[in-house]
Structures are given as C-alpha cells and as structure tokens.
Amino acid sequence: MCPCELSLQLKNCQTETDRLARCIADVGRRLGLDRKTVFAVTLAIEELFTNIVSYGFQDDAEHVIGIDISTESQALTVRIEDEGRPFDPVLVDGPDVKCPLEDSKIGGLGIHLARKLMDEIAYERQDGKNIVILKKYI
C-alpha cells in the first residue's frame, strides 16, 4: 500500500462535515478500502469534529480545525488539531449503555463511538492546541 496523505483546514462550522465526508470517501477510494472501514473512519472523525465545533471554543469567532490523514504500516492515521479549550477525549468516561434511555445523561456517545470504531485513540496538548490521533488498521 502506498502512503496517501490528505490535509484539510476546516472552519468550526457544522456545514464543513459534508466536505470532510467527501474527502474521507475519496481517500478510501484511492486506497481501495471497503465501505465498512470508510464508514467507521468517517463517523469517528465526524463525531469528534462535531464535538470540537459544538463545545471547543468559547466565542463565536471563526477558528480552524486541521485534519491530516496518512497511511503507513497497514494503518490509517488521522490527526485532528484545534486551538479550542483543553479537552482530552481519552479521559472521558463511556456512557452507561445499560441505563434505560429515559434515565441516561445527554452527551458522550460521539466519543464512545469514535473509541469503538477506531483501533487506537491518543491525545496530547501541545503549544496551546488539542491534538487527537486516531488509528485504524487496514
């Protein structure tokens, strides 16, 4: 498999999710990934992107969210970078999936989905930026 890289600079706006999904689908086609893998990667990235847009910034100004996708050693690696408030999705407790729906608290499912759909997730805070690294073995 040849390395394939994609670098996106997205605005902190939900309308950017369509562009994001199209770009991931294009990478999936170029790599010959099956639909299930492309769906999993797309959903995981979209969930984290949506969380950043919804909760990451304390103002209504335009911000940039960087997403880089690369491949090496049979792994698809996604790097998501933003300048929002510090937030480590690795430390978030998973939702209580056994709790009745009417008693469950709102939130946390997107991060839970990302963890379940990807093979690895890591976080670091560097130079005032959140950096989330996702890996999916292909």
N, C-alpha and C positions, 0 to 999 in steps of 0.2 A: 504494500500500500504506500502511495506517495504522500508526503506531507501536504496538507491542504490548509491554508490559513484564510481566515476572514476576520476583518477588523471593522467594527461598527461603532459609530458615535451616535447615540440616540438621545433625543431630548426627553426630559422627565415628563412625558405625556403619554397617556394610555393609547392614543392613536398610533404610536410607534410600534405597538405589538404586531400589527399586520406586516409591517416592513421586516420586523425581526423574524417572524414565522416564515416569510418568503425566503429570506437569506439562509435560514437554517435548512429549509427544504432544498434549496439549491446546493448547499454543501452536501447534504445527504445524497442527492442525485449524483453529484460528481464522485462521491466516494462509493457509490453503489450500496448504500445502507438500506436495510429493509425498512418497511413502513413502520413497524413496531418500534424500532430504535429511533427513527426520526421523530415519531410522535412523543416518545418518552423524553428525549432531549428537548424538544420544543416546549413541551408542557412544563418541564422543570425550569427552564430558563424564563419562560413567560411568567410563571408564578413568582419567581424571585424578582424579576423586573417590575411586576405589578406591585409587590411589596415596597420596593425602593421608591417608586413613583408615589404610592399612597402614603407612606409613612416616613420616608427617609429625609425629607427636607422640611425645615421649619418656616419656610417662606414660600411665596407664590412665584418666585423668580424662575427663569429658565436655567436648568442645570443639564449637564451632560453625563450620561451613563455609558461607559465604554464596555463593549463586549468583544472579546477575542476568542476565536475558535481555531484550534490547531489539532493536528494528529501526529502521533508518533508512538512507536512501540505498541501497536494494536490498541491504542486508547485515543478517544476523542476528549480533548481538554477544553473546557470553557472557563474563561477568566472574566468575571464581572467586577467592574470597578466604578465606584461612585464617591462623591465628596459629601455624602449625607452624614447625618449623626451616626456615631458608632453603633453598630449592631452586628452581633455575631450569631448567625442562624444555627451554628453548630450547638450552641448552648441552650437553645430553646427546647423546652420540654415538648414531647409529642402530645397530640391530643388524646383524650381518653375515648378511644373508639368503642369501648364497651358501654359508655354512658348513653342513656336514652337521648335522642336527638333534641327533645324539648328542654333537657337539662344541661346540654353541652354549651360550653362558652364559645363565643364567636372568635374566629381567628386561629391561626396556627396550622390550618390544613395545607396551605400552599407550601410551607417549609417542609411539612411532613411528606407531601407528595414528592418534592424535589429529592428528599433523602431516599425515599423508596425507589424512585425511578432511576437515580444515578448510582454508580458504584462507589464513588468517593465524594466527599464534600469537605472542604477546609476553608478556614477564614484567617485573615490577618488584617491588622490595621497598620498602615504604613503611610507616612507623610500626609496625614490628615485624610486618608482615603480608606474606605472599606474595600477589601479585595476578597472575593469568594471564588474559589477554584472548585469546579465540578469535573469529575471524570466518569466516562462511560467506556467500558471495554468493548471493543468491536472486533 
